[in-house]
Amino acid sequence: MPSDAPSTSSSETVPDDVARALMRALDGAVLVCNRQGTIVRADQKAASLLQGRAVSGTDVLTLFSHGEVAGWFEPVPPAEQHQDGPGATRSCMARVVDGPWVRIICHEAGPSHIMLQIQREIPSPATVSHEVLRDLIETLRGPLASARAAAETMALYPAMDPSTAAQFVEIIEQQTSVLSDRLDSAVEAYASLYREEGPLQRVPAVVFGKAIRERLSDELSIEVSVSTGEGTDVLTLLLDARAMTEALVLLAQRIENASRCEQLALRVGRVRSLAAIDIGWEGGSITRSRVDGWQASIVGWEGALVRMTLADVLNHHDAQIVVENEGEGQRIRVLLPAAAPEGGTGDAA
């Protein structure tokens, strides 16, 4: 359970004993904020997740691509205090600025404060990596020892004849090749565990579009605009948000380099029963075969510990890429299933 680390620099009144007890009991990182959106108190997990930025007096909305979070910082009307008292909750997906996607759950703590419970979108990879790490250690011991012994022998006998030296060089090359193959196998096993342990999450399309624009603006040297289609305000995507973010970054970077365009237009919307994420541009055209070739490119995240091909990411989402021409412009469209309404049973209509 997170420890309650009290603020020492805020003049705000700390929530009552019920709120403090709830803060200690909540799983994950926890922030206490006043109704103006100012952080009053943060536990140690929140301080770690938000990289030291969750300090008392900080505007919490500067820490997230916040979407629905902004609407939570409103005074509770007296008539509604019995309905939204301590324990009432709301939740949404959001992206930590320069960080991971998280689920934020809002807990009412009386009329003057709320608590934000912040949970990673998936379990930390550290919780699923022990098997991979153990196997990797065991399979690397032998070839690493052989390569090291060969290198040490060559260092001890620098005057050995060329034919003998060539044999030691061959041993080193063979064993380093084995090390490389086994490391690649471990990375693939890790990615498989990631997919198994990381179910897709519900993310509002508007929130995802805003977060993607922010990320692309950071990664590209050209301007990125964003728009949404009709009905997008009620459209929910089913995503591994971090994986899809990195996949779209890769696509956008390849488009920028291949087309030499001066601007990208990002659009999130609905195409019949599917969700569509479009990246459009005006400039050099890109063939379908070239885009197909990009699908073998590696997408990495979580400090590059998780690596999948673009095709793997698309398959994980049951998504597909469509290349379309639009008059003088062109776009790459990623089509993926729309999430059913919460409590519903089919695609959102």
C-alpha positions in Angstrom: 0.0 0.0 0.0 1.3 3.5 -0.8 2.7 5.4 2.1 1.1 8.8 3.0 3.8 11.4 2.4 2.5 14.7 3.8 3.0 18.0 2.1 5.0 20.7 3.9 4.7 23.6 1.4 1.0 23.9 0.8 -1.4 26.2 2.7 -4.3 24.1 1.7 -6.2 22.2 4.4 -5.4 18.5 4.3 -8.5 16.2 3.8 -10.2 14.8 6.8 -9.4 11.4 8.4 -11.7 9.5 6.1 -9.8 10.8 3.0 -6.4 10.0 4.6 -7.4 6.5 5.3 -8.7 6.0 1.8 -5.5 7.4 0.4 -3.5 4.8 2.3 -5.8 2.0 1.2 -5.8 2.7 -2.5 -3.6 0.6 -4.8 -1.2 2.5 -7.1 0.0 6.0 -7.0 -2.3 8.6 -5.2 -2.6 12.4 -5.4 -4.8 14.6 -3.3 -5.9 17.7 -5.1 -8.1 20.7 -4.2 -11.0 21.7 -6.4 -8.8 24.2 -8.3 -6.7 21.3 -9.5 -3.7 22.0 -7.2 -1.8 19.1 -5.7 -2.0 19.1 -1.9 -0.5 15.8 -1.1 1.3 12.9 -3.0 2.4 9.5 -1.9 5.8 8.0 -2.8 4.5 6.0 -5.7 3.0 9.1 -7.3 6.3 11.0 -6.8 8.2 8.1 -8.5 5.7 7.7 -11.4 5.6 11.4 -12.1 9.3 11.8 -11.8 9.3 14.2 -8.9 6.9 16.6 -10.6 4.0 15.8 -8.2 4.9 18.4 -5.6 2.5 20.4 -3.5 1.2 23.5 -5.3 1.6 22.1 -8.8 -1.3 22.3 -11.2 -2.1 18.6 -11.8 -3.4 19.2 -15.3 0.1 20.1 -16.4 1.1 16.5 -15.7 -1.3 14.7 -18.0 -2.8 14.7 -21.5 -5.8 15.0 -19.3 -9.0 14.7 -21.3 -11.8 14.0 -18.9 -9.7 14.8 -15.9 -10.1 18.6 -16.4 -13.9 18.3 -15.7 -13.3 16.7 -12.4 -12.0 19.9 -10.7 -15.4 21.5 -10.1 -17.0 22.3 -6.7 -19.6 19.8 -5.7 -23.0 21.5 -5.5 -24.6 21.1 -2.0 -27.6 19.2 -3.6 -25.2 16.6 -5.0 -22.9 16.1 -2.0 -24.9 13.1 -0.8 -24.7 11.5 -4.3 -21.0 12.3 -4.9 -19.6 11.9 -1.4 -16.4 10.1 -0.3 -16.1 6.9 -2.3 -17.8 8.1 -5.5 -15.5 7.4 -8.5 -14.9 8.2 -12.1 -12.1 7.1 -14.4 -10.4 7.6 -17.7 -7.2 6.9 -19.6 -4.6 9.6 -19.9 -0.9 9.9 -20.8 1.7 11.2 -18.4 3.5 14.0 -20.2 6.7 12.5 -21.5 5.7 9.2 -19.8 3.5 6.2 -20.0 -0.3 5.8 -20.4 -2.1 5.4 -17.2 -5.7 4.9 -15.8 -6.7 7.7 -13.5 -9.5 7.0 -11.1 -11.1 10.0 -9.3 -12.4 9.5 -5.7 -14.5 12.2 -4.2 -13.2 13.3 -0.8 -15.8 15.8 0.3 -16.7 19.1 -1.3 -13.2 20.6 -1.2 -10.9 17.8 -2.3 -10.6 14.8 -4.7 -8.1 12.0 -4.8 -6.6 10.7 -8.1 -5.6 7.1 -8.1 -3.1 6.5 -10.9 -2.5 3.0 -12.3 -0.2 1.9 -15.1 -2.2 0.7 -18.2 -0.7 -2.7 -17.8 1.3 -4.5 -15.0 4.9 -3.3 -15.0 7.0 -5.5 -17.3 9.1 -6.3 -14.2 6.2 -8.4 -12.9 6.2 -10.7 -15.9 10.0 -10.8 -16.8 11.4 -13.2 -14.1 11.0 -16.3 -16.3 12.6 -14.6 -19.3 15.4 -13.2 -17.2 16.1 -16.5 -15.6 16.2 -18.3 -19.0 18.4 -15.6 -20.5 20.9 -15.9 -17.7 21.2 -19.6 -18.0 21.5 -19.7 -21.8 24.2 -16.9 -21.9 26.5 -18.5 -19.3 28.1 -21.1 -21.7 28.8 -19.0 -24.8 29.9 -16.0 -22.8 32.4 -18.1 -20.9 33.8 -19.6 -24.1 34.2 -16.2 -25.8 35.8 -14.7 -22.7 38.2 -17.7 -22.4 39.3 -17.3 -26.0 39.8 -13.6 -25.7 41.8 -14.0 -22.4 44.0 -16.7 -24.1 44.8 -14.4 -27.0 45.7 -11.6 -24.6 48.0 -13.9 -22.6 49.8 -15.2 -25.7 50.0 -12.3 -28.2 52.8 -14.0 -30.1 50.8 -17.2 -31.0 51.1 -18.2 -34.6 48.4 -16.9 -37.0 46.7 -20.2 -37.6 46.1 -20.7 -33.9 45.0 -17.1 -33.4 42.5 -17.6 -36.3 41.0 -20.5 -34.4 40.4 -18.4 -31.3 39.0 -15.6 -33.4 36.5 -18.1 -35.0 35.5 -19.3 -31.5 34.8 -15.7 -30.4 32.8 -15.0 -33.6 30.7 -18.2 -33.2 30.0 -17.6 -29.5 29.1 -14.0 -30.0 26.7 -15.0 -32.7 25.1 -17.5 -30.3 24.8 -14.7 -27.7 23.1 -12.5 -30.2 20.6 -15.2 -31.2 19.7 -16.0 -27.6 19.3 -12.4 -26.7 16.9 -11.9 -29.7 15.0 -15.0 -28.5 14.7 -13.5 -25.0 13.4 -10.2 -26.4 10.8 -12.0 -28.4 9.8 -14.1 -25.3 9.5 -10.8 -23.3 7.3 -9.3 -26.0 5.1 -12.4 -26.0 4.7 -12.1 -22.2 3.9 -8.4 -22.6 1.1 -9.1 -25.0 -0.3 -11.8 -22.7 -0.1 -9.6 -19.6 -1.2 -6.4 -21.3 -4.9 -6.6 -22.3 -6.3 -3.8 -24.4 -7.7 -0.8 -22.6 -10.6 1.5 -23.3 -9.3 5.0 -24.3 -11.6 7.9 -25.4 -10.8 8.8 -29.0 -10.5 12.5 -28.3 -8.0 11.9 -25.5 -5.9 9.6 -27.7 -5.9 12.0 -30.6 -4.7 14.9 -28.4 -2.0 12.8 -26.8 -0.8 11.5 -30.2 -0.6 15.1 -31.6 1.5 16.1 -28.6 3.9 13.1 -29.1 4.2 13.7 -32.8 4.9 17.4 -32.4 7.8 16.4 -30.1 9.2 13.7 -32.5 8.8 15.4 -35.9 10.3 18.5 -37.4 7.1 19.5 -39.2 3.7 20.8 -38.0 1.1 18.4 -36.9 -2.6 19.2 -36.8 -5.4 17.2 -35.3 -9.1 16.9 -36.0 -11.9 14.6 -35.1 -14.9 13.2 -37.0 -18.6 13.5 -36.2 -19.5 11.5 -33.2 -15.9 11.1 -32.0 -16.8 12.6 -28.6 -18.5 9.3 -27.8 -16.1 7.0 -29.6 -13.9 4.8 -27.5 -10.9 2.9 -28.8 -9.7 -0.4 -27.5 -5.9 -0.1 -27.3 -2.6 -0.9 -25.9 -2.1 2.9 -25.9 1.7 2.8 -25.5 2.2 0.3 -28.3 -0.2 2.1 -30.7 1.4 5.4 -29.8 4.9 4.2 -30.8 3.5 2.5 -33.9 1.9 5.8 -35.1 5.2 7.6 -34.3 7.1 5.2 -36.5 4.5 5.6 -39.3 4.6 9.4 -39.1 8.4 9.5 -39.1 8.6 7.3 -42.2 6.0 9.4 -43.9 7.9 12.6 -43.2 11.1 11.2 -44.5 9.6 9.5 -47.6 7.3 12.3 -48.7 9.2 15.4 -47.7 5.9 16.9 -46.7 5.7 20.1 -44.7 2.7 19.2 -42.5 0.9 16.1 -41.2 -2.9 16.1 -40.5 -4.0 13.6 -37.9 -7.6 12.7 -37.7 -9.5 10.3 -35.4 -13.0 9.2 -36.3 -15.4 6.4 -37.1 -15.7 4.5 -40.4 -19.0 2.5 -40.1 -18.5 0.2 -37.1 -14.7 0.7 -37.0 -12.5 3.4 -35.6 -10.0 5.1 -37.9 -6.8 6.9 -37.2 -5.7 8.8 -40.3 -2.3 10.4 -41.0 -2.6 12.7 -44.1 -0.2 14.8 -46.0 0.4 16.7 -49.3 3.6 16.1 -51.1 5.4 13.1 -52.4 3.3 10.0 -52.8 4.1 6.7 -51.1 3.2 3.4 -52.6 1.3 0.6 -50.9 4.3 -1.8 -51.3 6.6 0.7 -49.5 4.1 0.9 -46.6 3.9 -2.9 -46.5 7.7 -2.9 -46.2 7.5 -0.7 -43.1 5.5 -3.4 -41.3 8.7 -5.4 -40.7 10.2 -2.4 -38.8 10.8 -2.7 -35.1 8.7 -0.7 -32.7 10.2 -0.4 -29.2 9.0 1.1 -25.9 9.4 0.6 -22.1 13.0 1.7 -22.6 13.2 -0.6 -25.7 12.7 -3.7 -23.5 9.5 -4.4 -25.4 10.1 -4.8 -29.1 7.6 -5.8 -31.7 7.3 -5.3 -35.5 4.7 -2.8 -36.7 2.8 -5.8 -38.1 2.8 -7.4 -34.6 1.4 -4.3 -33.1 -1.4 -4.1 -35.7 -2.2 -7.8 -35.2 -2.3 -7.3 -31.5 -5.1 -4.7 -32.1 -6.8 -6.6 -34.9 -6.0 -3.6 -37.0 -5.1 -3.0 -40.6 -3.4 -0.3 -42.7 -5.1 1.3 -45.7 -3.3 3.6 -48.1 -5.6 6.1 -49.8 -5.2 9.0 -52.3 -7.3 12.1 -51.8 -6.9 14.5 -54.8 -3.6 16.3 -54.2 -3.1 14.6 -50.9 -2.6 11.1 -49.5 -3.3 9.4 -46.2 -2.5 6.3 -44.3 -5.4 5.0 -42.4 -5.2 2.6 -39.4 -8.5 0.8 -39.0 -9.3 -0.9 -35.7 -12.3 -2.1 -33.8 -14.2 0.5 -31.8 -14.9 -0.5 -28.2 -18.4 -1.4 -27.2 -20.2 1.0 -24.8 -19.5 0.0 -21.2 -22.1 -2.5 -20.3 -22.8 -3.2 -24.0 -22.1 -6.3 -26.0 -21.1 -5.3 -29.5 -19.3 -2.6 -31.5 -20.2 0.9 -30.6 -22.7 2.1 -33.2 
